[in-house]
Amino acid sequence: MKILKSVFIAAIIIFVSGCGGREKRPLKIAVEFVDHAASAHIAREKKWFEKEGLEIEAFDNYITGMALAAALTRGDIDAAYVCMIPAITAYANGGVNLKVVCGTHKYGYGLIVNPEKAKSVYDLMKPEIRIACPREGSPPDALMNKMIEKYKFNGEKLKRKVLRMPPPKVLLALKMGRIDAGFCCEQFPTMGESMGFKEILSARDLWRNMQGSVLVVKEELLEEHPEIVKKLVKITKEGINFINEQPDEASVIESAALTVAGKKVLPLKIGKIASKLEITPEVIRKSFTTKLLNTPLVDPVSVQEEIDYLYKLGYIKRKFNAKEILDLRFL
């Protein structure tokens, strides 16, 4: 009888312990090589992921949001801090079942020029002015199209002379005198200003309330482990609050994270030159406080505008309702 009782108690203990805790789900997280993902870098430095009981198997940087979107399509990533426009592209064109669960910022893109060569936006149409921009379908490219519409430029004529390159290379090409103007995402316009270049247009000038970057998760993760997604949103919001409340310390953390990431993410040839472009806390602080509106809030109307505009430009195959891609329950 005593033996049976002991076996019964042991069975209860095993059952309770088995039901009381969930099996850990290792996460693969991706971020872009820009300060848009600062809340994730801060969380990693502060060990907030570990404090929430999350196991991070990988934390990878990608040189552009488009490269990150391609990785999402391959299925390599569980969660990503990525610009809204590449997230839309991955969903509409790549068939990635993802959900936007939190925002990180609004705006965060700009046009920088060599002020000795281009004094105003209208100078871009001069034949001798050389322009660079990330690839078609990227946020800077969408803004370039917005600029063409606002200033009634000849779009075909302008685009014929646009060189396509990732944001770090835009700044490097400007520094080396190979171009005179370039569209890119933060922190690069602010870095350019510290080098004597001038930002003559920003996302604020061209697209009111533009959703910048967001936290996306695979739908599978959201369905099977909603508690993990809830923790990711909580951590992201804490990171955003930290940026807004303690910009000095946040800038130090982010500049260090980007400096380390740059050595890994930049191609060897670019990396050797880029090593001379220091990402300082001063640059990041200016970017945080004047170029980005750091907020976890996501406006469905703004997201719909981005979806509609990408469809209008022919960058996505189908137009869809923003509700398909949004799941803001944890906000």
C-alpha positions in Angstrom: 0.0 0.0 0.0 2.8 2.3 0.9 4.5 1.6 -2.4 1.3 2.4 -4.3 0.9 5.6 -2.4 4.5 6.6 -3.2 4.1 5.9 -6.9 0.8 7.8 -6.9 2.5 10.9 -5.3 5.4 10.7 -7.7 3.0 10.6 -10.7 1.2 13.7 -9.4 4.5 15.5 -9.0 5.6 14.6 -12.6 2.2 15.6 -14.0 2.1 19.0 -12.2 5.7 19.9 -13.0 5.1 18.9 -16.7 2.0 21.1 -16.9 3.3 24.0 -14.8 6.0 25.1 -17.2 6.2 25.3 -21.0 9.0 23.8 -23.0 11.5 26.6 -23.9 11.2 27.9 -27.5 14.6 29.2 -28.8 14.1 32.4 -30.8 15.9 33.6 -33.9 15.7 37.4 -34.0 16.8 39.7 -36.8 17.4 43.4 -36.9 18.5 45.9 -39.6 21.9 47.6 -39.5 20.4 50.9 -38.5 19.3 52.6 -35.2 15.7 51.8 -36.0 16.2 48.6 -34.0 17.7 50.3 -31.0 15.1 49.0 -28.6 16.2 45.5 -29.4 19.9 46.3 -29.0 19.2 48.0 -25.6 17.1 45.0 -24.5 20.0 42.7 -25.4 22.6 44.8 -23.5 20.3 45.1 -20.5 19.6 41.3 -20.6 15.9 41.9 -20.6 15.3 38.9 -22.9 16.9 36.6 -20.3 15.0 38.3 -17.4 11.7 37.5 -19.2 12.8 33.8 -19.6 13.4 34.0 -23.4 16.1 32.0 -25.0 17.7 33.8 -27.9 19.3 31.3 -30.3 20.4 33.9 -32.9 20.5 37.7 -33.1 21.5 38.6 -36.6 22.0 42.0 -38.4 21.1 42.5 -42.0 22.5 45.3 -44.2 19.0 46.4 -45.4 15.4 45.8 -44.6 15.0 44.2 -48.1 17.8 41.7 -47.2 16.0 41.0 -43.9 12.7 40.5 -45.8 14.4 37.9 -48.0 15.5 36.1 -44.9 11.9 36.1 -43.6 10.8 34.6 -46.9 13.4 31.8 -46.5 11.9 31.0 -43.0 15.1 31.7 -41.1 13.6 34.1 -38.6 11.0 34.0 -35.8 10.8 37.7 -35.0 12.3 40.8 -36.6 12.7 44.5 -36.1 12.2 45.7 -39.6 11.0 48.6 -41.6 7.2 48.5 -42.3 7.6 48.6 -46.1 9.9 45.5 -46.4 7.5 43.7 -44.0 4.6 44.5 -46.3 6.6 43.2 -49.3 7.6 40.0 -47.5 3.9 39.4 -46.7 2.4 40.3 -50.1 5.1 38.9 -52.4 7.0 36.3 -50.4 3.9 34.7 -48.8 5.4 35.1 -45.3 2.7 34.6 -42.6 3.8 37.4 -40.4 2.1 39.8 -38.0 3.1 43.3 -36.9 2.7 43.2 -33.2 4.4 46.5 -32.1 5.9 49.6 -33.6 9.3 51.0 -32.9 9.3 54.5 -34.5 7.8 56.7 -37.2 9.8 58.5 -40.0 13.6 57.8 -40.1 14.6 58.4 -43.7 16.1 61.3 -45.6 17.9 62.8 -48.6 21.4 64.1 -48.0 23.4 66.1 -50.4 26.8 67.7 -51.0 25.8 71.3 -50.4 28.5 72.5 -52.8 26.8 70.6 -55.6 23.1 70.7 -54.7 21.5 73.6 -53.0 17.9 72.6 -53.3 15.7 69.6 -54.3 15.3 71.1 -57.8 19.0 70.7 -58.4 18.5 66.9 -58.5 17.1 67.3 -62.0 20.4 68.8 -63.3 22.1 66.3 -65.6 25.4 66.6 -63.8 24.0 65.8 -60.3 24.6 62.1 -59.5 22.1 60.4 -57.2 22.0 57.1 -55.2 19.2 55.3 -53.5 18.6 51.8 -52.1 16.8 49.3 -54.4 13.2 49.5 -55.7 10.7 48.7 -53.0 12.8 50.0 -50.1 11.5 52.8 -47.8 14.0 55.4 -49.2 12.9 54.4 -52.7 9.3 55.0 -51.8 10.2 58.4 -50.4 12.1 59.2 -53.6 8.8 58.5 -55.5 6.9 60.7 -53.0 9.4 63.5 -53.8 9.0 63.0 -57.5 5.2 63.4 -57.1 5.4 66.4 -54.7 7.8 68.4 -56.8 6.3 67.2 -60.1 9.6 65.9 -61.5 10.0 63.8 -64.6 10.3 60.5 -62.8 11.6 58.5 -65.7 14.3 61.0 -66.3 15.4 61.2 -62.7 15.4 57.4 -62.2 17.5 56.8 -65.2 20.5 58.3 -63.4 19.9 56.8 -60.0 22.6 54.4 -58.8 21.2 51.6 -56.6 23.1 50.7 -53.4 22.5 50.0 -49.7 22.5 52.9 -47.2 26.1 52.5 -45.9 27.4 52.6 -49.4 25.3 55.7 -50.2 27.1 57.6 -47.5 30.5 56.2 -48.5 29.9 57.1 -52.1 29.0 60.6 -51.0 32.1 60.9 -48.9 34.3 59.7 -51.8 32.7 62.2 -54.2 31.2 59.5 -56.5 27.7 60.9 -56.0 26.2 64.3 -55.1 23.0 63.2 -53.4 21.6 60.1 -51.8 18.5 58.7 -50.1 19.1 56.6 -47.0 17.7 55.6 -43.6 18.8 56.7 -40.2 21.5 56.8 -38.8 23.2 57.5 -42.1 21.7 61.0 -42.9 22.7 62.2 -39.4 26.2 60.7 -39.9 26.3 62.6 -43.1 25.5 65.9 -41.4 28.3 65.3 -39.0 30.6 65.0 -42.0 29.5 68.3 -43.5 26.7 67.1 -45.8 23.2 68.4 -45.6 19.8 66.8 -45.3 17.4 68.7 -47.5 14.4 66.4 -47.3 13.2 64.0 -44.6 10.3 61.5 -44.2 8.5 64.2 -42.2 8.6 66.5 -45.2 7.2 63.9 -47.6 5.0 61.5 -45.8 2.9 62.6 -42.8 2.7 60.0 -40.0 4.8 57.5 -41.9 5.2 54.2 -40.1 8.9 53.5 -39.9 9.9 50.2 -38.3 8.0 47.6 -36.5 8.4 44.3 -34.6 7.0 41.4 -36.7 6.7 37.8 -35.6 5.8 34.6 -37.6 2.1 33.8 -37.3 3.1 30.3 -36.1 4.9 31.8 -33.1 2.0 34.0 -32.2 -0.5 31.1 -32.4 1.6 28.5 -30.6 3.4 30.8 -28.1 1.4 34.0 -27.5 3.1 34.4 -24.1 6.5 34.7 -25.9 5.2 37.4 -28.3 3.6 39.2 -25.3 7.0 39.3 -23.7 8.7 40.5 -26.9 6.2 43.4 -27.1 6.8 44.3 -23.4 10.6 44.3 -23.9 10.3 46.4 -27.0 8.1 49.0 -25.2 10.6 49.1 -22.4 13.4 49.7 -24.9 11.5 52.6 -26.5 10.7 54.2 -23.1 14.4 53.9 -22.3 15.4 55.8 -25.5 12.9 58.5 -24.7 13.7 58.9 -21.1 17.5 58.2 -21.1 18.7 59.2 -24.6 22.3 59.7 -23.5 22.8 56.1 -22.2 20.7 54.7 -25.0 22.9 56.4 -27.6 26.1 55.0 -26.0 24.6 51.5 -26.1 23.3 51.8 -29.7 26.5 53.3 -31.1 28.5 50.4 -29.6 26.1 47.8 -30.9 26.1 49.3 -34.4 29.9 49.5 -34.4 30.2 45.8 -33.6 27.4 44.8 -36.1 29.1 46.8 -38.9 32.2 44.7 -38.7 30.0 41.6 -39.3 27.4 42.8 -41.7 29.3 45.0 -44.2 31.0 43.3 -47.1 34.8 43.2 -46.7 35.5 45.7 -49.4 33.0 48.2 -48.0 33.8 47.4 -44.4 37.5 48.5 -44.7 36.3 52.0 -45.9 33.3 52.1 -43.6 35.6 51.5 -40.6 36.6 55.2 -41.0 33.0 56.3 -40.5 32.6 56.3 -36.8 29.1 55.8 -35.4 29.3 58.1 -32.3 26.9 58.4 -29.4 26.5 62.1 -30.4 25.2 61.1 -33.9 22.9 58.5 -32.5 21.5 60.9 -29.9 20.7 63.4 -32.6 19.1 60.7 -34.7 17.0 59.5 -31.7 15.8 63.0 -30.7 15.3 64.8 -34.0 14.9 62.3 -36.8 12.9 59.5 -35.2 9.6 59.6 -33.3 10.1 56.6 -31.0 6.8 55.0 -30.2 5.3 51.5 -30.0 2.0 52.7 -31.4 1.0 51.6 -34.9 -1.6 53.5 -36.8 -3.6 51.1 -39.1 -4.5 54.0 -41.4 -0.9 54.8 -42.0 -0.1 51.2 -42.7 -2.9 51.0 -45.2 -1.5 54.1 -46.9 1.9 52.3 -47.3 0.2 49.2 -48.6 -1.8 51.2 -51.2 1.2 53.2 -52.3 3.4 50.1 -52.8 0.7 48.6 -54.9 0.3 51.8 -56.9 4.1 51.7 -57.6 3.8 48.1 -58.7 6.1 46.8 -55.9 3.6 44.4 -54.4 1.4 41.9 -56.3 -1.8 42.6 -54.5 -3.5 45.2 -52.4 -4.9 44.0 -49.1 -6.5 45.3 -45.9 -4.0 46.4 -43.2 -5.9 44.3 -40.7 -4.5 41.2 -42.3 -1.0 42.0 -41.2 -1.6 43.7 -37.9 -2.1 42.0 -34.5 -1.9 44.7 -31.8 -3.5 42.9 -29.0 -0.5 43.2 -26.7 -0.3 47.0 -27.0 
